[in-house]
Amino acid sequence: MARPQPDRVAEPVQQRVRIRYAKRGRLRFASHRDFQRALERAIRRAGVPIAFSAGFSPHPRISYANAAPTGAASEAEYLEIGLTRPVAMERLRAALDAALPDGMDVLEAVEARTPDLADRLQASVWLLEVFDLPVADVCAAAEALMASPAVEVSRMTKQGLRTFDVRGALARLECGPGADCAILRGVIRHTTPAVRPDDVLQALTVLGLPESPTRFTRLAQGPLADDASDVGDPLAVDRV
Amino acid sequence: MPVASVFPALERLLPKVSKPVQYIGGELNAVVKPWDDVLVRWVLMYPDAYEVGLPNQGVQILYELLNERPDALCERTYAVWPDLERLMREHGVPQFTLDAHRPVGAFDVLGVSFSTELGYTNMLTAIDLAGMPLHAEDRGLEHPLVIAGGHAAFNPEPIARFIDAAIVGDGEEAVLRVTDVIAAWKQAGRPGGRLELLARLAREGGCYVPAFYDVEYLEDGRIRRVVPNRDDVPWRVSKHTLMDLDAWPYPKAPLVPLAETVHERASVEIFRGCTRGCRFCQAGMITRPVRERSLGTIGAMVQQSVAATGFEEVGLLSLSSADHSEIQQIATSLADRYEGENIGLSLPSTRVDAFNIDLANELTRNGRRSGLTFAPEGGSERMRRVINKQVTEDDLVRTVTAAYSAGWRQVKLYFMCGLPTETDEDVLQIARLAQEVIRVGRAVTGSNDIRCTVSIGGFIPKPHTPFQWASQLSPEETDARLAKLRDAIRADKRFARQIGFRYHDGKPGSIEGLLSRGDRRVGEVLERVWRAGARFDGWHEHFSYEAWAEACAGAFAGSPVSLAWFTTRERAQDEVLPWDHIDSGLDKEWLWDDWQAALDEVPTDDCRWTPCPDCGVCDAMGTDIQIGPSGSVFVPLARVPMPSSVGA
């Protein structure tokens, strides 16, 4: 006997919406999985007409791109949702934002008019706030990193301990004083394995900088500018 | 004077610990009230990791009730994992609440809810991290009262030296009464200090205060008697019973965590209490009588929970949910209401009964269909007569046949090992039963893709049950019996690969047995094992039997008692049990008669549909069973969820 199939039919997707959201303050300690659950519940509470997949275990149509690591804050996380009927963008943004906890903030909702958002997320701009160290030491290490041909670090990944180069992914790294810390601003290309901001920090310790409490914030993601100094708006082509 | 948040200090530690999200709070529906606006400040603790503690219904109910009072506030704290504990000690960060990250030591009351005795060491960690003396007698006016509650509080003697008081039974009205007493005492300028407050709680607050009772022992180690050392406290402290659950529809706004927890759903308790009379079941004995919520209240609570949380599953909780007198209507009404909404409904505790398959079909109409779980508990018919689990093998076969016919492919069966009078043969019957289930499943579906998982727990005799006198099987015997069962399951190659077998070794059960039926002398064991590093004893990877055995040897040296004395020893009828002065309403003579009936394999029937067997609860507590049909109706809704806030 064949496995019985459910009699449900999935409602087709009528509208795809791309969303930029932020992970701020204490909410930066939420993992990506935590965010996914919170979003699914927020969608339900806000009454968003989300589309579901067919089958025994229907799943909401949500796809995520490049989530920031647990512990890092972000001003530029992206996802795309499929809806069963068209909605007004600003109302959707406001309703989702209201239904998510403070610190998970929906910044933009733009109707998708192009394929492959993920392809346009080529690089990220990261802010590293390094506490308890002299600014000059941090900046000297940053200069040394950019002057090196390669600096290898190791990190435990799902595939086990991996060793990889950090320098090659760094398009740019600037350093300066902050209010109570040293501030690094790095443009990091999205490579495989991904180089994360804590890998950049580890590269600095490889070069002799002592370990120190550091706060990471992703400021932007998008296509890499021609001079590699910045990234562009990945939703620009969807805004007509 | 407001207390400062410890979050800035904690924040620096969080990047170094696993799953930091569990310490940040900020759950949907969490409440933070201004410190100076209230008179009485509670912190409630579930003494396990956040992922286990957060979904706890007891804590969520009391949290909401207390925060509704204008003169009180309530925050929550959970056990921190050893990685954070180490860092907190190193950097001087105290035990904190999740709601406003206030230090636990600044509150008036630390209420700890114990579903299991294995949380005791985690309470000691929290008390210590809060900067409080471990022993109640060393605490002063500046320290919170430590009050224990939950099912384990029906025998609070092993933790007597660490707690100031215990609340036995339903907590809803009890915490409000305690709050009244504390408020009056604070308003009067704290007359008589901590001692007077405890006396008021014992006299007017319905609390058990261990310090007001002395325990005398016989030379052979048994208890001679437990006697009050003041004349203004009762000889026996009665449990609290909440009548009219419809008047207490909590939680109204369940907490929705960011972190992943063990139950990702909203829960609605559809009734409290159970009179099926399973003789091993402490929950069924101490929560009598049965008190149902009406259809209308349940419908409203489900609706409110879904709207307030966005959960996609609602669990209809109770000790045996299919026993609700209106369960068919509840299931049909809810399934109709949520038609097409991708909202799943579940009955987490169900009996083996073909009728329940119709229910399960109804409940999964709109949601996801996972495995079905049944609990025959005993492997042989004889064993099930001993434990009064009135389910026959025919019932089970009929039920799984219906389940497989209806499209389910996976059935889970729960059993116990080490029950009174049990032999190897009784346990080996579990293998035969599992094989029969697979055989039936293959026959009705025509498919070989049929699975059955057998899950086995070691039986632990619990206070206030007919088995409170029974001998617990030693870990060695438990392990040997389970090894034979495993071999029997593996031996028959026709079924072996389709039967999953899950069990734990007998050692943790032995320690749980010690803590369940222990007396005040076990407090010394707890203190020693905690000082030796015991934490999270309910977690296989943290539990160390050797540490507990060593603590027992040290604490009991030179005395007639031992770990075996507390666990494997059968008690006689005339023995004074450590919890005899805690009144669960059950008549001790009735419990003894039911224990004898178990040995004679004689059933005891359910008072909901046969005459009262005189367990004693309703007479002692002035209560009565409350079951339907309630005559209430399910208020139809125009559209669920709430009218959509976006779109056209």
Interface residues (C-beta under 8 A of the other chain):
Chain A: M1 R3 P4 R26 L27 F29 A30 S31 R33 D34 F35 R37 A38 E40 R41 A42 I43 R44 R45 A46 G47 V48 P49 F52 F56 S57 P58 T70 G71 L83 R85 P86 V87 A88 R91 L92 A95 A99 P101 D102 G103 P213
Chain B: F7 E11 R12 L14 P15 K19 P20 V21 Y23 I24 G25 G26 E27 L28 V256 L258 A259 E260 E264 V306 A307 T309 G310 F311 E312 N342 R368 R369 G407 R409 T445 G446 S447 D449 P641 M642 P643 S644 S645 V646 G647 A648
